[in-house]
Amino acid sequence: MAKEKKPFQDIFTPDSITEEILKFIPIKNGDKVLEPTAGTGNMCEVLLKKCKDISIELTCIEIQKKHYDVLKTRLSKYGKIKGDKKTFNAFEHFFK
């Protein structure tokens, strides 16, 4: 019997791998960074810790409400969160 395909496959990047990746990306004051599949914020949090002494604009996108709620709580300690549009109702019928 075939396995049922899940609509989302979660793959979380461990902090150690994220730290290695970020060593090769020069981020400077004023840069804008996009994380299109933020999940619960592993990569975003490591990035914010790395950039604690500079100002960056980080845009995180996550369409799964369960992950978004964790992401928002997790990153709120790093500063103001802007643009919270609560668009999940629009996605729920599309991604079920």
PyMOL CGO cylinders between C-alpha atoms (Angstrom):
from pymol import cmd
from pymol.cgo import CYLINDER

trace = [
    CYLINDER, 0.00, 0.00, 0.00, 1.40, 3.39, -1.00, 0.3, 1, 1, 1, 1, 1, 1,
    CYLINDER, 1.40, 3.39, -1.00, 2.11, 6.01, 1.63, 0.3, 1, 1, 1, 1, 1, 1,
    CYLINDER, 2.11, 6.01, 1.63, -0.12, 9.04, 1.66, 0.3, 1, 1, 1, 1, 1, 1,
    CYLINDER, -0.12, 9.04, 1.66, 1.76, 12.08, 0.36, 0.3, 1, 1, 1, 1, 1, 1,
    CYLINDER, 1.76, 12.08, 0.36, 1.88, 14.92, 2.85, 0.3, 1, 1, 1, 1, 1, 1,
    CYLINDER, 1.88, 14.92, 2.85, 1.23, 18.43, 1.54, 0.3, 1, 1, 1, 1, 1, 1,
    CYLINDER, 1.23, 18.43, 1.54, 4.27, 19.90, 3.33, 0.3, 1, 1, 1, 1, 1, 1,
    CYLINDER, 4.27, 19.90, 3.33, 7.63, 18.34, 4.00, 0.3, 1, 1, 1, 1, 1, 1,
    CYLINDER, 7.63, 18.34, 4.00, 9.43, 20.02, 6.88, 0.3, 1, 1, 1, 1, 1, 1,
    CYLINDER, 9.43, 20.02, 6.88, 13.22, 20.10, 6.74, 0.3, 1, 1, 1, 1, 1, 1,
    CYLINDER, 13.22, 20.10, 6.74, 14.82, 22.12, 9.51, 0.3, 1, 1, 1, 1, 1, 1,
    CYLINDER, 14.82, 22.12, 9.51, 18.35, 23.43, 9.05, 0.3, 1, 1, 1, 1, 1, 1,
    CYLINDER, 18.35, 23.43, 9.05, 20.46, 22.77, 12.15, 0.3, 1, 1, 1, 1, 1, 1,
    CYLINDER, 20.46, 22.77, 12.15, 22.18, 25.81, 13.69, 0.3, 1, 1, 1, 1, 1, 1,
    CYLINDER, 22.18, 25.81, 13.69, 25.64, 24.38, 13.00, 0.3, 1, 1, 1, 1, 1, 1,
    CYLINDER, 25.64, 24.38, 13.00, 24.96, 24.13, 9.26, 0.3, 1, 1, 1, 1, 1, 1,
    CYLINDER, 24.96, 24.13, 9.26, 23.38, 27.59, 9.19, 0.3, 1, 1, 1, 1, 1, 1,
    CYLINDER, 23.38, 27.59, 9.19, 26.42, 29.06, 10.92, 0.3, 1, 1, 1, 1, 1, 1,
    CYLINDER, 26.42, 29.06, 10.92, 28.69, 27.48, 8.29, 0.3, 1, 1, 1, 1, 1, 1,
    CYLINDER, 28.69, 27.48, 8.29, 26.53, 28.80, 5.43, 0.3, 1, 1, 1, 1, 1, 1,
    CYLINDER, 26.53, 28.80, 5.43, 26.52, 32.31, 6.87, 0.3, 1, 1, 1, 1, 1, 1,
    CYLINDER, 26.52, 32.31, 6.87, 30.33, 32.38, 7.03, 0.3, 1, 1, 1, 1, 1, 1,
    CYLINDER, 30.33, 32.38, 7.03, 30.31, 32.63, 3.22, 0.3, 1, 1, 1, 1, 1, 1,
    CYLINDER, 30.31, 32.63, 3.22, 27.65, 35.34, 2.93, 0.3, 1, 1, 1, 1, 1, 1,
    CYLINDER, 27.65, 35.34, 2.93, 28.92, 38.86, 3.57, 0.3, 1, 1, 1, 1, 1, 1,
    CYLINDER, 28.92, 38.86, 3.57, 26.08, 40.71, 5.29, 0.3, 1, 1, 1, 1, 1, 1,
    CYLINDER, 26.08, 40.71, 5.29, 26.56, 44.39, 6.00, 0.3, 1, 1, 1, 1, 1, 1,
    CYLINDER, 26.56, 44.39, 6.00, 24.65, 47.20, 7.66, 0.3, 1, 1, 1, 1, 1, 1,
    CYLINDER, 24.65, 47.20, 7.66, 21.48, 48.09, 5.74, 0.3, 1, 1, 1, 1, 1, 1,
    CYLINDER, 21.48, 48.09, 5.74, 21.21, 44.80, 3.83, 0.3, 1, 1, 1, 1, 1, 1,
    CYLINDER, 21.21, 44.80, 3.83, 17.83, 43.22, 3.13, 0.3, 1, 1, 1, 1, 1, 1,
    CYLINDER, 17.83, 43.22, 3.13, 17.55, 39.48, 3.62, 0.3, 1, 1, 1, 1, 1, 1,
    CYLINDER, 17.55, 39.48, 3.62, 14.69, 37.22, 2.49, 0.3, 1, 1, 1, 1, 1, 1,
    CYLINDER, 14.69, 37.22, 2.49, 14.00, 33.82, 4.03, 0.3, 1, 1, 1, 1, 1, 1,
    CYLINDER, 14.00, 33.82, 4.03, 11.20, 32.43, 1.82, 0.3, 1, 1, 1, 1, 1, 1,
    CYLINDER, 11.20, 32.43, 1.82, 10.67, 29.23, 3.79, 0.3, 1, 1, 1, 1, 1, 1,
    CYLINDER, 10.67, 29.23, 3.79, 11.30, 30.31, 7.36, 0.3, 1, 1, 1, 1, 1, 1,
    CYLINDER, 11.30, 30.31, 7.36, 9.73, 27.36, 9.18, 0.3, 1, 1, 1, 1, 1, 1,
    CYLINDER, 9.73, 27.36, 9.18, 10.14, 27.91, 12.91, 0.3, 1, 1, 1, 1, 1, 1,
    CYLINDER, 10.14, 27.91, 12.91, 13.05, 30.30, 12.42, 0.3, 1, 1, 1, 1, 1, 1,
    CYLINDER, 13.05, 30.30, 12.42, 16.23, 28.27, 12.84, 0.3, 1, 1, 1, 1, 1, 1,
    CYLINDER, 16.23, 28.27, 12.84, 18.07, 30.06, 10.03, 0.3, 1, 1, 1, 1, 1, 1,
    CYLINDER, 18.07, 30.06, 10.03, 16.52, 33.44, 10.86, 0.3, 1, 1, 1, 1, 1, 1,
    CYLINDER, 16.52, 33.44, 10.86, 17.58, 33.29, 14.49, 0.3, 1, 1, 1, 1, 1, 1,
    CYLINDER, 17.58, 33.29, 14.49, 21.18, 32.35, 13.68, 0.3, 1, 1, 1, 1, 1, 1,
    CYLINDER, 21.18, 32.35, 13.68, 21.27, 35.22, 11.16, 0.3, 1, 1, 1, 1, 1, 1,
    CYLINDER, 21.27, 35.22, 11.16, 19.93, 37.71, 13.71, 0.3, 1, 1, 1, 1, 1, 1,
    CYLINDER, 19.93, 37.71, 13.71, 22.50, 36.60, 16.28, 0.3, 1, 1, 1, 1, 1, 1,
    CYLINDER, 22.50, 36.60, 16.28, 25.28, 37.03, 13.69, 0.3, 1, 1, 1, 1, 1, 1,
    CYLINDER, 25.28, 37.03, 13.69, 24.01, 40.51, 12.79, 0.3, 1, 1, 1, 1, 1, 1,
    CYLINDER, 24.01, 40.51, 12.79, 23.35, 41.73, 16.33, 0.3, 1, 1, 1, 1, 1, 1,
    CYLINDER, 23.35, 41.73, 16.33, 25.69, 44.73, 15.92, 0.3, 1, 1, 1, 1, 1, 1,
    CYLINDER, 25.69, 44.73, 15.92, 24.32, 45.93, 12.57, 0.3, 1, 1, 1, 1, 1, 1,
    CYLINDER, 24.32, 45.93, 12.57, 20.92, 46.86, 11.18, 0.3, 1, 1, 1, 1, 1, 1,
    CYLINDER, 20.92, 46.86, 11.18, 19.37, 44.52, 8.60, 0.3, 1, 1, 1, 1, 1, 1,
    CYLINDER, 19.37, 44.52, 8.60, 15.86, 44.12, 7.25, 0.3, 1, 1, 1, 1, 1, 1,
    CYLINDER, 15.86, 44.12, 7.25, 14.88, 40.46, 7.53, 0.3, 1, 1, 1, 1, 1, 1,
    CYLINDER, 14.88, 40.46, 7.53, 11.73, 39.26, 5.76, 0.3, 1, 1, 1, 1, 1, 1,
    CYLINDER, 11.73, 39.26, 5.76, 10.56, 35.81, 6.79, 0.3, 1, 1, 1, 1, 1, 1,
    CYLINDER, 10.56, 35.81, 6.79, 7.81, 33.98, 4.94, 0.3, 1, 1, 1, 1, 1, 1,
    CYLINDER, 7.81, 33.98, 4.94, 6.06, 30.93, 6.32, 0.3, 1, 1, 1, 1, 1, 1,
    CYLINDER, 6.06, 30.93, 6.32, 2.66, 29.69, 5.14, 0.3, 1, 1, 1, 1, 1, 1,
    CYLINDER, 2.66, 29.69, 5.14, 2.07, 27.01, 7.78, 0.3, 1, 1, 1, 1, 1, 1,
    CYLINDER, 2.07, 27.01, 7.78, 0.31, 28.60, 10.71, 0.3, 1, 1, 1, 1, 1, 1,
    CYLINDER, 0.31, 28.60, 10.71, 1.79, 26.20, 13.28, 0.3, 1, 1, 1, 1, 1, 1,
    CYLINDER, 1.79, 26.20, 13.28, 5.33, 27.18, 12.21, 0.3, 1, 1, 1, 1, 1, 1,
    CYLINDER, 5.33, 27.18, 12.21, 4.48, 30.85, 11.80, 0.3, 1, 1, 1, 1, 1, 1,
    CYLINDER, 4.48, 30.85, 11.80, 3.24, 31.10, 15.39, 0.3, 1, 1, 1, 1, 1, 1,
    CYLINDER, 3.24, 31.10, 15.39, 6.53, 29.65, 16.68, 0.3, 1, 1, 1, 1, 1, 1,
    CYLINDER, 6.53, 29.65, 16.68, 8.55, 31.85, 14.30, 0.3, 1, 1, 1, 1, 1, 1,
    CYLINDER, 8.55, 31.85, 14.30, 6.81, 35.04, 15.43, 0.3, 1, 1, 1, 1, 1, 1,
    CYLINDER, 6.81, 35.04, 15.43, 7.29, 34.27, 19.13, 0.3, 1, 1, 1, 1, 1, 1,
    CYLINDER, 7.29, 34.27, 19.13, 10.89, 33.15, 18.64, 0.3, 1, 1, 1, 1, 1, 1,
    CYLINDER, 10.89, 33.15, 18.64, 11.98, 36.23, 16.67, 0.3, 1, 1, 1, 1, 1, 1,
    CYLINDER, 11.98, 36.23, 16.67, 10.04, 38.85, 18.62, 0.3, 1, 1, 1, 1, 1, 1,
    CYLINDER, 10.04, 38.85, 18.62, 12.86, 39.07, 21.17, 0.3, 1, 1, 1, 1, 1, 1,
    CYLINDER, 12.86, 39.07, 21.17, 15.13, 40.50, 18.44, 0.3, 1, 1, 1, 1, 1, 1,
    CYLINDER, 15.13, 40.50, 18.44, 13.01, 43.57, 17.75, 0.3, 1, 1, 1, 1, 1, 1,
    CYLINDER, 13.01, 43.57, 17.75, 9.79, 44.81, 16.30, 0.3, 1, 1, 1, 1, 1, 1,
    CYLINDER, 9.79, 44.81, 16.30, 7.95, 42.53, 13.93, 0.3, 1, 1, 1, 1, 1, 1,
    CYLINDER, 7.95, 42.53, 13.93, 6.33, 44.42, 11.07, 0.3, 1, 1, 1, 1, 1, 1,
    CYLINDER, 6.33, 44.42, 11.07, 3.89, 43.36, 8.43, 0.3, 1, 1, 1, 1, 1, 1,
    CYLINDER, 3.89, 43.36, 8.43, 1.97, 40.70, 10.32, 0.3, 1, 1, 1, 1, 1, 1,
    CYLINDER, 1.97, 40.70, 10.32, -0.96, 40.35, 7.93, 0.3, 1, 1, 1, 1, 1, 1,
    CYLINDER, -0.96, 40.35, 7.93, -2.44, 37.13, 9.31, 0.3, 1, 1, 1, 1, 1, 1,
    CYLINDER, -2.44, 37.13, 9.31, -3.06, 35.80, 5.80, 0.3, 1, 1, 1, 1, 1, 1,
    CYLINDER, -3.06, 35.80, 5.80, -3.47, 32.18, 6.80, 0.3, 1, 1, 1, 1, 1, 1,
    CYLINDER, -3.47, 32.18, 6.80, -7.22, 31.99, 6.17, 0.3, 1, 1, 1, 1, 1, 1,
    CYLINDER, -7.22, 31.99, 6.17, -6.52, 32.67, 2.51, 0.3, 1, 1, 1, 1, 1, 1,
    CYLINDER, -6.52, 32.67, 2.51, -3.97, 29.86, 2.40, 0.3, 1, 1, 1, 1, 1, 1,
    CYLINDER, -3.97, 29.86, 2.40, -5.94, 27.27, 4.37, 0.3, 1, 1, 1, 1, 1, 1,
    CYLINDER, -5.94, 27.27, 4.37, -8.35, 26.39, 1.58, 0.3, 1, 1, 1, 1, 1, 1,
    CYLINDER, -8.35, 26.39, 1.58, -5.60, 26.52, -1.05, 0.3, 1, 1, 1, 1, 1, 1,
    CYLINDER, -5.60, 26.52, -1.05, -3.08, 24.25, 0.66, 0.3, 1, 1, 1, 1, 1, 1,
    CYLINDER, -3.08, 24.25, 0.66, -5.30, 21.67, 2.38, 0.3, 1, 1, 1, 1, 1, 1,
]
cmd.load_cgo(trace, "trace")
